[in-house]
Amino acid sequence: MRVRIKVSDTMTVLASTEERHARIPRTYREHLHIQVGEYLHLKTKAGKTISLLVQPALFIDAENYELTMYVTRQTFAQLDMEEMAVEIDTVEGITLGCDPECIIMGADNRVVSACDKGIGSKTTDVGHDGMLLEFRPEPSLYEEEVVHNLYNLILKARDIINDSHTIENPNGVRLVARSYYDKLSVGFHIHFGIPKELINTQVPTIFAANQIVKALDYYLAVPCVLLEGDDYVRRSAIHIPYGKPGEYRLENPTLEYRVLGGHILRHPTLALGALAIGAMVVEDAVSRIRVFTNDYKDFEKLQSHEEFRGLYPNLPKDPMDVCKALCRKSQDLARGYIVNIFKDYEFMLTHKTHAHNITAFIECIMSNRPISDDIEINWRTYYEQKQQGQMEIHQASGQR
């Protein structure tokens, strides 16, 4: 579907909060059969996909011209378009996003407070959440694009740190991926753009979100436990409520899963795998729930854990067993589930779509190789090797 598009000067001024929005006047939304809260997926000149959240148009824009979509100048410059129009897709796939946190470690091995040093804000793509540095990459339908966007923010964070006049010896500063350090709990939150019928905290609709999160706790969080090594305090300490099983938020139009720890940010392979497994589980769960509830009309059927186990028979009979696996220092309980978890992956709806990233993630678990917590070294090495491989393939094809 082709949509007319213009730059909004007002949105451009507010770019830090508007760059992920597509603002469309009501008349044009009705004409296009698009609703507020949906995601639009648009191709860029670079051949990538960006996902924009539909919001009502600002009055000053709608007053000038109602039959157009408005974006910031920065977004407009990225888009692949002809004659001031773009091709948009409103596919029902699960939109992925994330906002992982990390620790800024000074040259003296002390934590540098991102907030105190004025690194970004609570809304910028590279910003802070208290003392922690937080990344907010653009969402996408594809985990590869989200992770590549995240890599660009890691590079941007280094530039910000190097240019900072408030950080001593910026060249000695490291970005560290941990789940817990010096009383700091660090998270890797994932946002899933689920169907609007499920974005509701009222009973009985909320039963659906509760069960999706149960599936994520089992199929995503349990494998992630095996990657933590000695970085277990966040999930096992009784006095830390943050990041425990079942923790999520529903904020239109996404379900934010808040259980995973910041250790997932250590390497792109881990980030890709976590996003891929999360997307696959949510896509599969939403599909099964839609059928089970008669197209989202009978949510009461999801109130019972036993009923939901009818959709996923390998879920433990007692939901507290998953909590124990996730909240104990020992990994033994989590390890006991892993064979059945990996087998179930193969029967999920979109397994083939995500299989390559999931396979690499599983190999990290099974190899038990330690991964450094130095984010920059791991991410730069991964992408530099990837770029080198692409160059070699290109050169080889040119010699034929």
Stockholm file with secondary structure:
# STOCKHOLM 1.0

chainA/1-400         MRVRIKVSDTMTVLASTEERHARIPRTYREHLHIQVGEYLHLKTKAGKTISLLVQPALFIDAENYELTMYVTRQTFAQLDMEEMAVEIDTVEGITLGCDPECIIMGADNRVVSACDKGIGSKTTDVGHDGMLLEFRPEPSLYEEEVVHNLYNLILKARDIINDSHTIENPNGVRLVARSYYDKLSVGFHIHFGIPKELINTQVPTIFAANQIVKALDYYLAVPCVLLEGDDYVRRSAIHIPYGKPGEYRLENPTLEYRVLGGHILRHPTLALGALAIGAMVVEDAVSRIRVFTNDYKDFEKLQSHEEFRGLYPNLPKDPMDVCKALCRKSQDLARGYIVNIFKDYEFMLTHKTHAHNITAFIECIMSNRPISDDIEINWRTYYEQKQQGQMEIHQASGQR
#=GR chainA/1-400 SS CEEEEEECHHHHHTHHHHTTEEEECHHHHHHHTCCTTCEEEEEBTTSCEEEEEEEECCHHHHHHCSSSEEECHHHHHHBCEETTEEEEECCCSCEEEEEEEEEEECTTSCEECTTTTTCSCSSSSEEEETTEEEECCCCBSSHHHHHHHHHHHHHHHHHHHHHCSSSSSGGGCEEECCSEETTEECBEEEEEECCGGGCCCSTTTHHHHHHHHHHHIIIIIHHHHTTCTTCCHHHHCTTCCTTCTTCEEEETTEEEECCCBGGGGGCHHHHHHHHHHHHHHHHHHHHHHHHHTTTTTCGGGGSCHHHHHTTCTTSCSSTHHHHHHHHSSCCHHHHHHHHHHHHHHTTSTTHHHHHHHHHHHHHHHHHCCCCCSBHHHHHHHHHHHHHHHHHHHHHHHHTC
#=GC SS_cons         CEEEEEECHHHHHTHHHHTTEEEECHHHHHHHTCCTTCEEEEEBTTSCEEEEEEEECCHHHHHHCSSSEEECHHHHHHBCEETTEEEEECCCSCEEEEEEEEEEECTTSCEECTTTTTCSCSSSSEEEETTEEEECCCCBSSHHHHHHHHHHHHHHHHHHHHHCSSSSSGGGCEEECCSEETTEECBEEEEEECCGGGCCCSTTTHHHHHHHHHHHIIIIIHHHHTTCTTCCHHHHCTTCCTTCTTCEEEETTEEEECCCBGGGGGCHHHHHHHHHHHHHHHHHHHHHHHHHTTTTTCGGGGSCHHHHHTTCTTSCSSTHHHHHHHHSSCCHHHHHHHHHHHHHHTTSTTHHHHHHHHHHHHHHHHHCCCCCSBHHHHHHHHHHHHHHHHHHHHHHHHTC
//
